[in-house]
Protein backbone atom coordinates (compact mmCIF):
# COMPACT_ATOMS: atom_id res chain seq x y z
CA UNK A 1 0.00 0.00 0.00
CA UNK A 2 1.05 3.56 -0.58
CA UNK A 3 -0.32 6.82 0.69
CA UNK A 4 -1.46 10.03 -0.93
CA UNK A 5 -2.08 13.39 0.75
CA UNK A 6 -4.89 15.62 -0.51
CA UNK A 7 -6.80 18.69 0.64
CA UNK A 8 -10.43 18.09 1.57
CA UNK A 9 -12.58 20.53 -0.43
CA UNK A 10 -15.21 20.78 2.34
CA UNK A 11 -12.99 21.35 5.39
CA UNK A 12 -9.72 22.55 3.75
CA UNK A 13 -7.84 20.05 5.95
CA UNK A 14 -4.92 18.02 4.62
CA UNK A 15 -5.84 14.34 4.70
CA UNK A 16 -3.75 11.21 4.19
CA UNK A 17 -5.31 8.27 2.38
CA UNK A 18 -3.93 4.79 1.80
CA UNK A 19 -4.35 3.29 -1.67
CA UNK A 20 -3.53 -0.17 -3.00
CA UNK A 21 -0.40 -0.60 -5.10
CA UNK A 22 -1.06 -1.10 -8.79
CA UNK A 23 0.82 -1.18 -12.06
CA UNK A 24 2.81 1.93 -13.05
CA UNK A 25 0.29 2.68 -15.83
CA UNK A 26 -2.38 3.20 -13.16
CA UNK A 27 -0.43 6.01 -11.47
CA UNK A 28 -2.43 8.70 -13.25
CA UNK A 29 -5.81 7.22 -12.37
CA UNK A 30 -8.21 8.43 -9.70
CA UNK A 31 -9.00 6.49 -6.55
CA UNK A 32 -12.28 6.74 -4.65
CA UNK A 33 -11.45 7.46 -0.99
CA UNK A 34 -13.65 8.08 2.04
CA UNK A 35 -12.54 11.29 3.73
CA UNK A 36 -12.22 11.12 7.52
CA UNK A 37 -12.37 14.93 7.74
CA UNK A 38 -15.86 15.33 6.24
CA UNK A 39 -17.10 11.70 5.97
CA UNK A 40 -17.79 12.15 2.24
CA UNK A 41 -16.04 10.43 -0.68
CA UNK A 42 -13.59 12.11 -3.05
CA UNK A 43 -11.82 11.04 -6.24
CA UNK A 44 -8.10 11.56 -5.66
CA UNK A 45 -5.36 11.30 -8.28
CA UNK A 46 -2.99 8.52 -7.24
CA UNK A 47 0.08 10.30 -8.61
CA UNK A 48 -0.24 13.86 -7.30
CA UNK A 49 -3.07 13.94 -4.74
CA UNK A 50 -5.22 16.38 -6.70
CA UNK A 51 -8.97 15.95 -6.59
CA UNK A 52 -11.06 15.27 -9.66
CA UNK A 53 -12.25 18.65 -10.94
CA UNK A 54 -9.54 20.61 -9.08
CA UNK A 55 -8.51 23.52 -11.28
CA UNK A 56 -5.45 24.65 -9.29
trRosetta pair geometry for C-beta under 8 A, 3 or more apart (Angstrom, degrees):
i j d omega theta_ij theta_ji phi_ij phi_ji
1 18 5.0 19 168 -178 128 108
1 19 6.8 157 -159 77 80 32
1 20 6.0 -54 -107 -107 76 40
1 21 6.3 -123 -87 -27 24 85
2 18 7.3 160 85 -152 28 64
2 19 6.0 -25 69 64 77 83
2 21 5.9 94 -11 -82 99 79
3 16 5.4 2 -178 -175 126 101
3 17 6.6 155 -155 80 73 38
3 18 5.2 -43 -96 -96 78 61
3 19 7.2 136 -114 15 27 76
4 16 7.4 156 79 -153 36 57
4 17 5.5 -21 62 63 85 91
4 19 5.9 19 -1 -2 113 122
4 31 7.5 139 26 43 147 133
4 44 5.8 152 107 140 139 131
4 45 7.8 -167 -166 88 150 52
4 46 6.2 -124 -65 -142 148 42
4 49 4.8 179 176 -91 97 85
5 14 5.9 12 -180 -180 107 102
5 15 7.0 164 -152 81 61 38
5 16 5.2 -30 -97 -97 79 70
5 17 7.7 161 -92 18 30 70
5 49 5.3 -6 75 -127 51 150
6 14 7.5 170 89 -150 26 61
6 15 5.9 -24 66 62 74 88
6 17 6.8 -6 16 6 107 116
6 33 7.9 142 29 57 138 145
6 42 7.0 -162 110 109 150 145
6 44 4.8 -112 -46 -126 155 124
6 49 4.4 -166 -79 -177 75 88
6 50 7.2 161 -125 -93 103 11
6 51 6.1 106 -172 -57 131 85
7 12 6.4 -7 180 -153 105 45
7 13 7.3 169 -152 85 62 28
7 14 5.7 -39 -96 -96 69 61
7 15 7.4 134 -116 15 19 82
7 51 7.6 -93 64 -21 71 115
8 11 4.6 14 96 45 130 90
8 12 6.6 -72 74 -16 79 12
8 13 5.0 11 29 53 119 77
8 14 7.8 -154 1 -86 81 13
8 15 5.3 69 -44 -14 101 127
8 35 5.3 113 -113 -162 113 141
8 37 4.4 -117 -37 72 165 141
8 38 5.5 155 -176 -9 135 115
8 42 7.2 -146 -124 -38 65 152
9 12 7.7 26 -148 -71 20 53
9 42 7.2 146 9 -111 103 129
9 51 6.2 -78 -41 34 116 173
9 54 7.9 -147 -79 -89 119 96
10 35 7.7 136 32 104 116 156
10 37 7.3 165 71 111 99 104
10 38 4.1 75 70 -102 138 159
10 40 6.5 103 -13 20 147 136
11 37 4.6 -133 42 152 148 119
11 38 5.2 -166 -22 -61 111 102
13 37 4.5 -174 59 -128 131 148
15 35 5.8 12 167 -145 176 87
15 36 6.5 164 -144 44 121 85
15 37 5.2 -112 -77 -17 126 120
17 31 7.5 175 122 100 135 126
17 33 4.2 -3 -149 -152 154 154
17 35 7.9 -62 -75 -98 120 58
17 44 6.3 131 47 42 148 162
19 31 4.8 -43 -120 -142 131 174
19 33 7.2 -76 -77 -78 95 116
19 44 7.9 -140 -61 84 134 116
19 46 5.8 -134 108 -121 165 98
22 26 3.9 -35 111 66 131 148
22 27 7.8 -167 76 -60 98 52
22 29 7.8 -30 75 42 153 130
22 46 7.7 -36 36 -160 117 168
23 26 5.2 97 62 1 73 103
24 27 5.7 -16 -169 -23 50 116
26 29 4.9 -41 -167 12 70 127
26 46 6.8 18 135 50 80 161
27 46 5.6 -134 -158 98 42 113
27 47 4.6 73 157 -78 89 103
28 45 7.0 -20 -158 -160 48 103
28 46 7.2 -114 -74 54 7 95
28 47 5.3 -8 -91 -14 54 137
29 45 7.7 166 98 -142 23 60
29 46 5.8 23 66 7 67 122
30 43 4.2 26 166 174 133 102
30 44 6.4 144 -156 67 78 26
30 45 5.6 -47 -97 -87 73 50
30 46 7.1 -166 -110 -19 21 80
30 52 5.3 27 -125 -64 156 113
31 43 7.1 152 68 -155 31 57
31 44 5.5 -31 60 65 85 84
31 45 7.9 113 13 -138 80 6
31 46 5.4 87 -20 -70 113 92
32 41 5.7 7 -174 180 92 121
32 42 7.7 163 -149 82 50 33
32 43 5.9 -30 -91 -97 61 69
33 41 6.7 161 82 -153 35 72
33 42 5.8 -22 63 62 86 80
33 43 7.9 139 17 -107 76 21
33 44 5.3 -7 13 10 124 123
34 39 7.3 -7 179 -156 95 42
34 40 7.7 -170 -150 105 61 23
34 41 5.4 -43 -97 -95 58 78
35 38 5.0 12 103 44 127 83
35 39 6.7 -78 81 -23 78 10
35 40 5.5 2 40 61 116 66
35 41 6.9 175 -2 -105 85 22
35 42 5.5 57 -47 -3 117 111
36 39 7.3 26 -142 -75 27 55
42 51 5.5 -61 -179 -127 118 112
42 52 7.6 175 177 24 72 90
43 51 6.5 102 75 -163 65 68
43 52 3.7 9 84 -5 121 128
44 49 6.2 -18 -173 -146 107 45
44 50 7.4 153 -154 79 62 28
44 51 6.0 -41 -99 -99 61 60
44 52 7.7 -98 -64 -19 21 80
45 48 5.2 1 100 50 127 78
45 49 6.3 -49 67 12 85 11
45 50 4.7 14 20 54 127 76
45 51 7.5 -128 -6 -71 85 12
45 52 7.4 139 -49 -63 81 64
50 54 4.7 -137 -178 60 96 140
50 56 7.8 -161 -133 69 115 79
51 54 4.4 107 60 -39 79 115
